[in-house]
Amino acid sequence: MKGEHDFSKAERGRFHRSDAVLTPPVHLEAQVLAFLTARAQARGVSLSELVNALLKKDIELIETAE
């Protein structure tokens, strides 16, 4: 790596996208992942579909409890 870099021709914000949506990674414990993967396969849906459905149900429960 260079000791110094020349930023004299740099353009601030060149790669910034205000409409960009970032999806953070979600890390599941091994046992949770194995269980959910098996359930998703048994239902014939993707893991993402199953997890989203479960989370939506939890959100509904939380909202009704408030």
C-alpha positions as CSV (number, residue, x, y, z in Angstrom):
1,M,0.0,0.0,0.0
2,K,1.3,3.5,-0.8
3,G,2.5,5.7,1.9
4,E,0.4,8.6,0.5
5,H,-2.6,8.8,-1.8
6,D,-3.4,11.6,-4.1
7,F,-7.0,12.7,-3.6
8,S,-6.7,16.0,-5.5
9,K,-9.0,14.8,-8.3
10,A,-11.4,13.0,-6.0
11,E,-15.1,13.8,-6.2
12,R,-17.1,13.8,-2.9
13,G,-20.2,11.7,-3.0
14,R,-19.5,10.1,-6.4
15,F,-20.8,6.7,-5.3
16,H,-23.5,7.9,-2.8
17,R,-27.0,6.7,-3.6
18,S,-29.7,8.3,-1.4
19,D,-32.3,5.7,-2.5
20,A,-30.0,2.7,-1.7
21,V,-31.6,0.2,0.7
22,L,-29.2,-1.8,2.8
23,T,-30.2,-5.2,4.1
24,P,-28.2,-6.1,7.2
25,P,-27.2,-9.8,7.5
26,V,-29.0,-11.8,10.1
27,H,-27.1,-14.6,11.8
28,L,-29.1,-17.5,13.3
29,E,-27.8,-20.0,15.8
30,A,-27.0,-23.4,14.3
31,Q,-29.9,-25.1,16.0
32,V,-32.4,-22.4,15.1
33,L,-31.2,-22.5,11.5
34,A,-31.5,-26.3,11.3
35,F,-35.0,-26.3,12.7
36,L,-36.3,-23.5,10.5
37,T,-34.6,-25.0,7.4
38,A,-36.3,-28.3,8.0
39,R,-39.7,-26.6,8.6
40,A,-39.3,-24.6,5.4
41,Q,-38.5,-27.7,3.4
42,A,-41.5,-29.6,4.9
43,R,-43.8,-26.7,3.9
44,G,-42.2,-26.3,0.5
45,V,-41.2,-22.7,1.0
46,S,-37.9,-20.9,1.2
47,L,-36.2,-20.2,4.5
48,S,-36.7,-16.4,3.9
49,E,-40.5,-16.9,3.4
50,L,-40.8,-18.9,6.5
51,V,-38.8,-16.5,8.7
52,N,-40.6,-13.5,7.3
53,A,-44.0,-15.1,8.0
54,L,-43.0,-16.0,11.6
55,L,-41.7,-12.5,12.2
56,K,-44.8,-10.9,10.8
57,K,-46.9,-13.0,13.2
58,D,-44.7,-11.8,16.1
59,I,-45.0,-8.2,15.0
60,E,-48.8,-8.6,15.0
61,L,-48.7,-10.1,18.5
62,I,-46.5,-7.3,19.8
63,E,-48.7,-4.6,18.2
64,T,-51.9,-6.0,19.7
65,A,-50.3,-6.3,23.1
66,E,-49.4,-2.6,23.2
